[in-house]
Amino acid sequence: MAKKAGVVLLLGRPNVGKSTFLNNVIGRKVSITSPKSQTTRFPIKAVYEDERGQLLFIDTPGIFKKAEDRLSKTINRKTMQALKDDFDMVLYMVDHTRHRDFEEGKVVGIIREIDKPVILAVNKIDVREDSYLPEYRYLEDEVDEVFVISALKKMHIKPLMEALFKRAKRKYPIIETENLVHPAVNVHSREYLEELIREKIYLFTRQEVPYKTAVKVEEISERDNGTLYIKAAIYTLDKRYKKMLIGREGRMVKEIGMAARKELELSANRKVFLDIRVEVDYHLLDNL
């Protein structure tokens, strides 16, 4: 059987599980995940490949209808730019544990304008309490196929992937995966590292620090002993946030760095030295 390929656009409102789905399907960290929305800030492309061929996924940031702050407006703009990319089908993901609201209406409006196959994935089916599934029943008439999955628990992923491959009509391969900077990911290595560190900031600071933070990797080099040396800076908008990020006696930034370093060492199978500092940048939003 000849291999085939296809391009899949992932759509959905913030925090429905698109990044978790992509990370688990690809089998490695591609998009950062956190309990908070606005985690993914730019579309990320990743390739899944098996004996059937290739699927190139475009993971978009969640769509905000009421984009009142500059960060949300930037995220919305980058998502809309992704809609202009060349793709073959849409994987539209919803979270049945949340009420359908204005953000969902925004996504549905976009879906209706796309003249390509749309597959609906109702995510988080492993969570049974507080389900609002009846609110999403009308979507069955808006899409071509419906699957009920758990991206986190990897439930019912195989039939969904089979449906995506059935709609893949392109010549194989779309991309030579050995040419990518990071296996199966098109994100430049610096961007990948920056996203990973930023994920740890969200996980450790919880509600203390807002999303107005950014990470810049300034150096990636290999030491004589084989250790991978990474120098990075965390930028935030205000001195009080800098103090929170550093923590008492530097404990917070140490925890952030340790968690990021351990994950990097596991994936790279080598020792990593991660040098992180925290700085204030009053023009941070201008650079996002």
Secondary structure, DSSP 4 states (H G I P E B T S, - for coil): ---EEEEEEEE-STTSSHHHHHHHHHTS--S---SSSS---S-EEEEEEETTEEEEEEEPPPP-SS--SHHHHHHHHHHHHHTTS--SEEEEEEETTS---HHHHHHHHHHHH--S-EEEEEE-TT--SS--GGGGGGGGGTSSEEEE-BTTTTBTHHHHHHHHHHT--EESPSS-GGGSSBTTB-S-HHHHHHHHHHHHHHHHHTTSS-S-EEEEEEEEEE-TTSPEEEEEEEEESSHHHHHHHH-GGGHHHHHHHHHHHHHHHHHHTS-EEEEEEEEE-TTGGGG-
